Structure formats: structure tokens, C-alpha cells
Amino acid sequence: MATDACKKGQVTMNGVTMKPSKNIKEGDVVSVRKPPITYTFRVLKAIENRVGAKLVPEMLENITPKEQYDILEMSKISGFANRMRGTGRPTKKERRDLDEFLGDESFGMADFLFFDDDDED
């Protein structure tokens, strides 16, 4: 997974695109672009072997700006309004959530949706 991200150019170190075989050292700043945001980490300690998840905070410092997390939160809130192409029709629950989010007024067209045919002059 990390190799694929490097090959796609989603991982940079100190502003330069990384290759999968690139060694890192203490003090390097690694950025990982995972749309919609870019995570940024500072290497505190370089290691040779894999470690458990509990030890990762000792190896990396998360220095991702707060603005990036705000973008992520906004994406989560409005994510169902902007569906990705090819994801198919919304489910019933997604449709109800979308209707609730956008409101019941159907974009101000409620007055025009129902008309009276009895007035034929």
C-alpha cells in the first residue's frame, strides 16, 4: 500500500516526491496526500523493523495543520451531497439524509410543483 502511494506521487519528504526505497532519518518531514487532505509527520526516530501501533507515537510526530482537519470535517459533513461519479444511486438512507440536509423546500420550487388544472380558459 505504501509502495503504491509512493509510485503515485502521494508521498513527499521535505517537499520532494519519494521513491519506495528511500531511507528516512530523524528530523525528516513526510507528507502523505490522502484526498481530501494531506497529512504531515515529522520523524522522531528512524527504525529498521516494523513496530506495533502503540509505539508509532514515539517514532512520528503528527504536525498536520488544523486547517487540513477542518477540510476533512467539512468533507464528512457534506460528503453525501457530492457523490463521486460511478458510485451508483443513493440508498434510501442517503436519499433521506440528502433531503434533510438540503431542506424540504426543493430549492424554492414547492409553489410551482403543484398547480391547478381546473382553470382552463
N, C-alpha and C positions, 0 to 999 in steps of 0.2 A: 504494500500500500504506500509506504513512504517512497519507495523507488519510483513508483508510477507518478507520485506527486512531484518528485524532483524532475523527472523526464518531461512532465507537462509544464514545467517552469513555475510551479506554485510555491516553491520553497526558495527563499533567498537568504544569504548570510552576509551581513554587513552591506546590504544593498546589491549584491551580485548573485545571479542565479546559481544555485548549487547543483552539482552532479551528485548522484547517489553515493559515490565512493569518497567524497570529500570528507576529510577529517576536521573535527571541530576542536577548539581549545577554549580554555576558560576566558570569559570576557566577550566571546563572540555573541552577536545579536542575530538570532534566527527568526525570520518571518515566514509564516505559513498562511497562504491565501486559501481560505475555505469560504467560498461565497456564502453569504453576502459580506463577510468581514475578513480582516487579516489579523491573525494572532501573532504577537511578538513575544519572544522569550530571550532572556539573557542566560548564557551558560555559566553556571557557578562552579561546576566541577565536571571535567571530562572523564568518561568511563569507557572501559573496553567491552564489558559484558552487559547483557540485559539485566535490569533490576525490576523489582516489584513496584506496583503503583504507589505504595506508601513511601517509597524512597525518592520518587521523582521530585517532590518539592525541595529536596536537598541538592538536586542536580541542576534544576532550572528555576529561574525567577520569571514569573509572568509579568511582562511590562506592557501589555496590550492597553492602549489608551481607552479611557472611559467612553469616548465618542464611538468607538467600534462596537462596544457592548450596547450602546443606545441604538445603533443601527440594527443590531441583531434583535433587540427587543421590538423595535418597530416592525421588523420583518415578520416576527412571530405574530404580532397583533394583526397585521394586515395581510398576512400570507395567503389566507384563503380568498381574498378579493382579487389577487393577481395570480391566477392559475398558470402553471407552466404549460406550454404547448405540448400536446401529446399525453397529458395526464388523464384524459377522458372526461366524462361528465362528472359533475359534483355528486356526491352521495346525498341522500335525503338530509342527513345531519349537517353536512357542509352547506347545502342549499338554505336550510333554516338559519344557520349561523350567518350566512351571507345576507339573507333578507333582514335579519335582526340588525346587523351591522349597518346596512345601507338605509334602513328605515322602512316604514310601511307605505310611504307616500309614492313609491315607484317613480322617484325623481320628479315629483310635482305633476305627474300626468294623471293622477287619480280622477280629477274632474273630467278628463277627456275620455276615460276608458268606458264610462257608461253614458250612453246618450239615449234620447227618447225618439223612437221611430214613429210615434203617434202623430207627430206634427208634419204631415205630408201636405204641402200646399200646392 
